[in-house]
C-alpha cells in the first residue's frame, strides 16, 4: 500500500527530528518521508512528517508561521543559549515581570535577528554548530524575521518566565531569549521549547511515537492542506495539464485551485492567468 499524506507527530525531548522521521517512515512502511521544519534535539512538540508525495510540499511549508511555548531563565547563559551547554556567564540581575512587559513591544515586527553560533544554519555547506564545536567562531549574518506577538504567560520563579511566541519561519527562539536579556542588562538561557502550531497544523491534532506504534494515528490527505476551489477536468484536459500544457478556462478565480483529474484523482495546485489554467505544483 502506497502512503501519501502528512502525520502530525508530537516530538519528545532528546530525540532529533530526523530520527522521528525515520521512525515514522519505518513504522508506516512509507517509500519517502521528510519533515516540515526542524526542531532542535531539546525541542518538543509539533513536527509535521510528510509521507510519499507529500514530501513535494517542503517548499510550500518553508515560510509558514510557527507558534512556540518557551521558558526563559535570566541571569545566566550558555554558549548554546539552551541547556545543552554549560553555564558560561552569569550575574545577579533580577528581572521583574514589569521589566519584561515594558520592553516586549520592542521585539514585535520585522527585525534583523542574529542566529546562535550553535545552530543548524549552513555556512559554506557546513552547519554552524559544527564550526562552534571545533572552537571556530564564524561571522554569521543577521536575517530578517518577523515576530507577530510575544505573550508573557507567567512567572514560574525568580528570573524564570514562560512565554508564547508567534513568529515567522526561520526565527530562533534562543536568539529572542538572548536579545531580551541583553535589553535588560543581563544574560538569558532558553530552558525549554514546545512548538504548538506550524502553518495550519496544531499540536492538538498530533500523535506521539508511542501512539503510532500502537496504530493510533491519522494521515492527513495532501489535498486537505489546501483551501482553494476544486476543479475537475475531463479526460482530454487531464492529459494536457499533466503534459505541462495550459487549458483555456474562462472562469476567473483568485488564489490557489485544487485540480482533480477525470478519475477524481488529485493532480495538484493550479492557478488561472488570462483565462489560462496551469498546474503550478504537480502532486501525481
C-alpha positions as CSV (number, residue, x, y, z in Angstrom):
1,X,0.0,0.0,0.0
2,X,1.4,3.4,-1.1
3,X,1.1,6.1,1.6
4,X,0.8,9.7,0.7
5,X,-0.1,12.3,3.3
6,X,1.0,14.0,6.5
7,X,1.2,12.7,10.0
8,X,1.4,15.2,12.9
9,X,3.9,13.9,15.4
10,X,4.3,15.3,19.0
11,X,8.1,15.0,19.2
12,X,9.6,14.2,22.6
13,X,12.7,15.9,24.0
14,X,16.2,14.4,23.4
15,X,15.4,12.9,20.0
16,X,16.4,14.5,16.7
17,X,13.8,15.5,14.1
18,X,15.4,13.2,11.5
19,X,15.2,10.2,14.0
20,X,11.5,10.9,14.3
21,X,11.1,10.9,10.6
22,X,13.0,7.7,10.1
23,X,10.9,6.0,12.9
24,X,7.6,7.1,11.3
25,X,8.8,6.0,7.9
26,X,9.7,2.6,9.2
27,X,6.5,2.1,11.2
28,X,4.2,3.1,8.4
29,X,6.4,1.5,5.7
30,X,6.4,4.7,3.6
31,X,8.6,4.9,0.5
32,X,9.6,8.5,1.3
33,X,9.4,10.7,4.4
34,X,10.5,14.1,5.5
35,X,9.5,16.9,7.9
36,X,8.3,20.5,7.6
37,X,10.7,22.4,9.8
38,X,13.4,21.1,12.2
39,X,13.0,21.0,15.9
40,X,16.2,21.0,18.0
41,X,17.1,17.8,19.9
42,X,16.0,19.5,23.1
43,X,12.8,20.9,21.4
44,X,9.4,19.3,21.8
45,X,6.1,19.5,20.1
46,X,4.6,19.6,16.7
47,X,6.6,18.0,13.9
48,X,4.6,17.5,10.7
49,X,6.0,14.4,8.9
50,X,5.4,14.2,5.2
51,X,5.0,10.7,3.6
52,X,5.3,9.8,-0.1
53,X,4.2,12.6,-2.5
54,X,3.6,15.0,0.5
55,X,7.4,15.4,0.6
56,X,7.0,17.6,-2.5
57,X,5.3,20.2,-0.3
58,X,8.5,21.2,1.5
59,X,8.9,24.5,-0.3
60,X,5.2,25.2,0.2
61,X,5.7,25.0,4.0
62,X,9.1,26.6,4.1
63,X,7.8,30.0,5.0
64,X,4.8,29.1,7.2
65,X,4.4,30.8,10.6
66,X,5.1,29.0,13.9
67,X,3.9,29.3,17.5
68,X,6.0,28.2,20.4
69,X,5.7,28.0,24.2
70,X,9.1,28.5,25.8
71,X,10.7,29.1,29.2
72,X,13.5,31.7,29.5
73,X,15.7,31.9,32.6
74,X,17.6,35.2,33.1
75,X,20.8,35.9,35.0
76,X,22.9,33.2,33.2
77,X,23.6,31.8,29.8
78,X,25.5,29.1,27.9
79,X,27.4,29.0,24.6
80,X,24.4,27.2,23.0
81,X,21.8,29.6,24.6
82,X,20.0,26.5,25.9
83,X,20.6,23.7,28.4
84,X,22.7,21.7,26.0
85,X,25.7,23.8,27.0
86,X,27.4,24.5,30.4
87,X,26.7,27.8,32.2
88,X,29.4,30.2,30.9
89,X,28.3,33.7,32.2
90,X,26.0,34.8,35.0
91,X,25.2,37.9,37.1
92,X,22.9,39.0,40.0
93,X,20.4,41.0,38.0
94,X,16.8,40.2,39.0
95,X,14.3,40.6,36.1
96,X,10.8,41.6,37.2
97,X,7.6,40.9,35.3
98,X,7.0,44.7,34.8
99,X,10.5,45.0,33.3
100,X,9.6,42.4,30.6
101,X,6.2,43.8,29.9
102,X,7.8,47.2,29.3
103,X,10.3,46.0,26.7
104,X,8.5,43.2,24.9
105,X,6.7,45.5,22.4
106,X,10.2,46.4,21.1
107,X,10.6,42.9,19.8
108,X,7.3,42.9,17.8
109,X,7.5,43.3,14.0
110,X,10.2,42.7,11.4
111,X,13.7,42.6,12.9
112,X,17.2,41.5,11.9
113,X,18.0,38.6,14.1
114,X,21.5,37.1,14.6
115,X,21.4,33.3,14.7
116,X,23.1,31.5,17.5
117,X,26.7,30.2,17.0
118,X,25.3,26.8,17.8
119,X,22.7,26.3,15.1
120,X,21.9,24.3,12.0
121,X,22.4,27.3,9.8
122,X,24.6,26.3,6.8
123,X,27.9,28.2,6.2
124,X,29.6,27.1,3.0
125,X,27.8,23.8,3.2
126,X,28.7,23.1,6.8
127,X,26.4,23.6,9.8
128,X,27.3,26.5,12.2
129,X,27.3,24.2,15.3
130,X,30.0,22.0,13.6
131,X,32.3,25.1,13.5
132,X,31.3,26.0,17.1
133,X,32.1,22.6,18.4
134,X,35.5,22.8,16.8
135,X,36.1,26.1,18.6
136,X,35.9,28.1,15.4
137,X,34.0,31.4,15.7
138,X,32.3,32.3,12.4
139,X,30.8,35.6,11.2
140,X,27.1,34.8,11.0
141,X,24.9,37.4,9.2
142,X,21.6,38.6,10.7
143,X,18.4,37.5,8.9
144,X,15.2,39.4,8.7
145,X,12.4,37.6,10.6
146,X,9.1,38.7,11.9
147,X,7.6,38.3,15.4
148,X,3.9,38.8,15.4
149,X,3.4,38.5,19.1
150,X,5.2,37.6,22.4
151,X,2.9,36.9,25.3
152,X,4.3,36.7,28.8
153,X,2.2,33.8,30.2
154,X,3.5,33.5,33.8
155,X,6.4,33.9,36.2
156,X,7.5,30.4,37.2
157,X,10.0,31.5,39.8
158,X,12.5,34.3,40.3
159,X,14.1,35.1,36.9
160,X,12.2,32.3,35.1
161,X,9.3,33.1,32.9
162,X,7.1,31.3,30.4
163,X,6.2,32.9,27.0
164,X,4.2,32.2,23.9
165,X,5.9,33.4,20.7
166,X,4.1,33.6,17.3
167,X,6.8,34.2,14.6
168,X,7.8,33.7,11.0
169,X,9.7,30.7,9.8
170,X,13.4,30.9,10.4
171,X,13.1,32.6,13.8
172,X,15.5,31.3,16.5
173,X,13.7,31.4,19.9
174,X,17.1,31.1,21.7
175,X,18.1,34.3,20.0
176,X,15.0,36.1,21.3
177,X,15.9,35.0,24.8
178,X,19.5,36.3,24.3
179,X,18.3,39.6,22.9
180,X,15.6,40.3,25.6
181,X,18.2,39.5,28.2
182,X,20.7,42.0,26.6
183,X,18.0,44.7,26.6
184,X,17.6,44.2,30.3
185,X,21.3,44.3,31.0
186,X,21.6,40.6,31.9
187,X,22.0,37.1,30.4
188,X,19.4,34.6,29.3
189,X,19.1,30.9,28.5
190,X,16.2,29.0,27.0
191,X,15.2,26.2,29.3
192,X,12.6,24.6,27.2
193,X,10.6,25.0,23.9
194,X,7.4,23.4,22.6
195,X,6.1,24.1,19.1
196,X,2.3,24.2,19.2
197,X,1.5,25.4,15.7
198,X,3.1,25.0,12.3
199,X,1.2,26.7,9.5
200,X,-2.3,25.3,9.5
201,X,-1.3,22.4,11.8
202,X,-2.0,22.3,15.6
203,X,-0.3,20.2,18.3
204,X,-3.8,19.2,19.5
205,X,-4.1,17.0,16.4
206,X,-0.7,15.3,16.8
207,X,0.3,11.8,17.9
208,X,3.2,10.5,19.9
209,X,5.6,7.9,18.5
210,X,4.0,5.5,21.1
211,X,0.6,6.3,19.6
212,X,1.8,5.5,16.1
213,X,3.5,2.3,17.3
214,X,0.1,1.2,18.7
215,X,-1.7,2.1,15.4
216,X,-3.3,5.3,16.7
217,X,-2.6,8.0,14.2
218,X,-4.2,9.9,11.3
219,X,-2.8,10.5,7.9
220,X,-3.9,13.9,6.5
221,X,-4.6,13.7,2.7
222,X,-2.4,16.1,0.7
223,X,-5.4,17.9,-0.8
224,X,-6.6,18.8,2.8
225,X,-3.7,21.1,3.2
226,X,-5.0,23.5,0.5
227,X,-8.2,25.6,0.8
228,X,-8.6,26.6,-2.9
229,X,-11.7,26.0,-5.1
230,X,-11.9,22.5,-6.6
231,X,-11.8,22.0,-10.4
232,X,-12.4,18.6,-12.0
233,X,-11.0,18.2,-15.5
234,X,-12.2,15.9,-18.3
235,X,-10.0,13.2,-19.8
236,X,-8.5,15.4,-22.6
237,X,-7.9,18.3,-20.2
238,X,-6.2,16.0,-17.7
239,X,-3.8,14.7,-20.3
240,X,-2.9,18.2,-21.4
241,X,-2.3,19.6,-18.0
242,X,-0.2,16.6,-17.0
243,X,2.0,17.2,-20.0
244,X,2.7,20.8,-18.9
245,X,0.2,22.5,-21.2
246,X,-2.2,25.2,-20.3
247,X,-6.0,24.9,-20.6
248,X,-8.4,27.6,-21.6
249,X,-10.6,28.3,-18.6
250,X,-13.0,31.3,-18.8
251,X,-14.0,31.4,-15.1
252,X,-11.7,33.8,-13.2
253,X,-10.8,32.5,-9.8
254,X,-8.3,34.1,-7.4
255,X,-5.8,32.2,-5.4
256,X,-4.9,28.5,-5.4
257,X,-7.0,26.0,-7.1
258,X,-7.2,22.3,-6.3
259,X,-7.0,20.4,-9.6
260,X,-8.5,16.9,-10.0
261,X,-8.4,14.6,-13.0
262,X,-11.3,13.0,-14.8
263,X,-10.9,10.0,-12.5
264,X,-11.3,12.3,-9.4
265,X,-7.5,11.8,-8.5
266,X,-5.9,14.9,-7.0
267,X,-3.3,16.2,-9.5
268,X,-2.0,19.2,-7.6
269,X,-2.4,23.0,-7.3
270,X,-3.0,25.4,-10.2
271,X,-3.9,29.0,-10.9
272,X,-5.6,30.9,-13.7
273,X,-4.0,33.8,-15.6
274,X,-5.6,35.4,-18.6
275,X,-8.1,32.6,-18.8
276,X,-5.3,30.0,-18.9
277,X,-5.3,27.3,-16.2
278,X,-1.9,25.9,-15.4
279,X,-0.7,23.3,-12.9
280,X,2.0,25.0,-10.8
281,X,2.6,22.2,-8.3
282,X,2.2,18.7,-9.6
283,X,1.4,16.1,-6.9
284,X,0.9,13.0,-9.0
